[in-house]
Each structure stands twice: as structure tokens, then as C-alpha cells.
Amino acid sequence: MAEQPVLVPEKAMVFIDAMNVYESLRALGADTRLDYYKLAIKLAGTQRRMIRAHVYTGAYDQMREPELYAQQMKFFNKVQRMPFVTLKTRPLLQRAGTYLQKGVDTLIATDMVSMAFLGHYDVAILVSGDGDLAPAADAVKAAGKQIIVATFVRSRSTAIAQSADQELVINQDFLKDCY
């Protein structure tokens, strides 16, 4: 009698653009204090094993903006205590009275592509609607991996949706058990 093959769940890695998520939640009037571990587990689903979630965001300068930095450190500390979640930051730059993230998209793209080619995952789940990440999604597919894009309607770009193997639309109902 032939042995049944053992099915090993696909390894999923989640890449979260925290500012994109935060702005989308604010626009919905929703709670912005997500548990990124719970979100990553939900996105991976029961058919995949969530290996790690990477959360990317801009960081205030401690010397220039001590109050904003202190508030942000509460968030950073919370994220760093989440299991299997890695926080990665780049400095926020101030221009004309507003703060801009610089280098975050590049960091997400570099991590997604390098980890795909290194075989760290089978499926990338990108939580962002940023069209600038479409070339990275294409490179993930070129590495023989699958790419799922999870995005909010508000922040969805056609470019990233077209580069994905699958698109998931996130809404408040989807997130109800991710806090």
C-alpha cells in the first residue's frame, strides 16, 4: 500500500506598511491600535504557516520631536512585544510643516525580494496599497513565490493590484478580531 504524501503548509511572510494601514484606518474612523500579530495570523489563514510579520514605519527624531517620539515609542514597544513580529523603521523627514516617510517603501521592497530569493517564504502577504511596490511584487513572482496584496479600498492602487496573484480587501469587519 502506497504511503500518503504529507502536506506541509506553505510558509507565509507578512510585510506591513504601518503608515498606510494607520492612514486607512483613520480615514474609516476605525481604531488604529491593531495587533499586527493577530492581523498576520488572520491573513495567513489556516492553509499557511505564518513565519514572521515585518512592520515598517517612519520614526520621529528624538531630539527634534521629543513628545512625538515618546508617543511613538509606546507604539514601538507594543509592536516589539508581539510574537513573530519585527519592527523596522526609517527616519521621518519634516518638509513644509509635514512629516514624510523616506526609505520605507525601499526597505519593504528590498526585504520582500531578498527574502523571496533566499527561500524564506512561499507566499508574501503585502499589507499596503502603494503602487510603488508593484515592481517588488513582480520580482517576488519572478522568484517563483506567490504574492497576496491586502489593502483598503481607500489606499488601493491599480498597479499593486495588477501585480498581485491575489488581492484581499481589508475593511473594519475583517479587522474586528485583530485588536
VENNOR-V505283 format. One record per residue. N is the residue number from 0. RES is the residue in three letters. SS is DSSP state (a for helix, b for strand, c for the rest). D_FIRST is the distance of its C-alpha to the first C-alpha in Angstrom with 2 decimals. Layout:
N	RES	SS	D_FIRST
N	RES	SS	D_FIRST
//
This chain:
0	MET	c	0.00
1	ALA	c	3.80
2	GLU	c	6.51
3	GLN	c	9.29
4	PRO	c	12.47
5	VAL	c	15.29
6	LEU	c	18.33
7	VAL	c	21.49
8	PRO	c	24.65
9	GLU	b	27.23
10	LYS	b	30.20
11	ALA	b	33.40
12	MET	b	36.90
13	VAL	b	39.90
14	PHE	b	43.32
15	ILE	b	46.15
16	ASP	b	49.67
17	ALA	a	51.43
18	MET	a	54.78
19	ASN	a	53.29
20	VAL	a	51.56
21	TYR	a	54.75
22	GLU	a	57.00
23	SER	a	54.71
24	LEU	a	54.58
25	ARG	a	58.36
26	ALA	a	58.92
27	LEU	a	56.92
28	GLY	c	58.93
29	ALA	c	55.73
30	ASP	c	55.22
31	THR	c	54.73
32	ARG	c	53.35
33	LEU	c	49.63
34	ASP	c	47.04
35	TYR	a	45.30
36	TYR	a	42.31
37	LYS	a	41.75
38	LEU	a	42.32
39	ALA	a	39.79
40	ILE	a	37.08
41	LYS	a	37.85
42	LEU	a	37.81
43	ALA	a	34.46
44	GLY	c	32.96
45	THR	c	29.75
46	GLN	c	27.49
47	ARG	b	29.17
48	ARG	b	30.12
49	MET	b	33.88
50	ILE	b	34.65
51	ARG	b	38.43
52	ALA	b	41.27
53	HIS	b	44.32
54	VAL	b	47.57
55	TYR	b	50.42
56	THR	b	54.07
57	GLY	b	57.66
58	ALA	b	59.61
59	TYR	c	63.31
60	ASP	c	65.59
61	GLN	c	66.52
62	MET	c	70.08
63	ARG	c	70.95
64	GLU	c	69.27
65	PRO	a	69.02
66	GLU	a	68.67
67	LEU	a	65.96
68	TYR	a	64.22
69	ALA	a	64.32
70	GLN	a	62.86
71	GLN	a	60.12
72	MET	a	59.29
73	LYS	a	58.40
74	PHE	a	55.81
75	PHE	a	54.58
76	ASN	a	54.29
77	LYS	a	52.30
78	VAL	a	49.85
79	GLN	a	49.54
80	ARG	c	48.53
81	MET	c	45.58
82	PRO	c	42.20
83	PHE	c	40.46
84	VAL	b	43.50
85	THR	b	45.71
86	LEU	b	49.23
87	LYS	b	50.79
88	THR	b	54.42
89	ARG	b	57.06
90	PRO	b	60.80
91	LEU	b	62.35
92	LEU	b	65.39
93	GLN	b	68.44
94	ARG	b	70.14
95	ALA	c	72.87
96	GLY	c	72.23
97	THR	b	68.51
98	TYR	b	65.48
99	LEU	b	62.98
100	GLN	b	59.58
101	LYS	c	59.48
102	GLY	c	56.46
103	VAL	a	53.90
104	ASP	a	52.35
105	THR	a	52.28
106	LEU	a	50.54
107	ILE	a	47.88
108	ALA	a	47.33
109	THR	a	47.23
110	ASP	a	44.71
111	MET	a	42.42
112	VAL	a	42.44
113	SER	a	42.33
114	MET	a	39.48
115	ALA	a	37.53
116	PHE	a	38.02
117	LEU	c	37.23
118	GLY	c	33.85
119	HIS	c	34.82
120	TYR	c	33.31
121	ASP	c	31.23
122	VAL	b	33.51
123	ALA	b	37.26
124	ILE	b	38.98
125	LEU	b	42.69
126	VAL	b	45.02
127	SER	c	48.11
128	GLY	c	49.70
129	ASP	c	51.63
130	GLY	a	51.67
131	ASP	a	52.56
132	LEU	a	48.92
133	ALA	a	47.65
134	PRO	a	47.70
135	ALA	a	45.60
136	ALA	a	43.05
137	ASP	a	42.99
138	ALA	a	42.48
139	VAL	a	39.52
140	LYS	a	37.90
141	ALA	a	38.89
142	ALA	c	36.94
143	GLY	c	33.78
144	LYS	c	33.89
145	GLN	b	34.39
146	ILE	b	37.68
147	ILE	b	38.46
148	VAL	b	42.14
149	ALA	b	43.24
150	THR	b	46.90
151	PHE	b	49.73
152	VAL	a	51.48
153	ARG	a	54.69
154	SER	a	53.44
155	ARG	c	51.06
156	SER	c	51.82
157	THR	a	50.71
158	ALA	a	49.96
159	ILE	a	47.38
160	ALA	a	45.80
161	GLN	a	45.45
162	SER	a	43.87
163	ALA	c	41.16
164	ASP	c	37.69
165	GLN	b	38.20
166	GLU	b	41.29
167	LEU	b	41.62
168	VAL	b	45.04
169	ILE	b	46.02
170	ASN	c	48.51
171	GLN	a	49.92
172	ASP	a	47.46
173	PHE	a	44.49
174	LEU	a	46.17
175	LYS	c	47.09
176	ASP	c	44.57
177	CYS	c	45.15
178	TYR	c	48.31
//
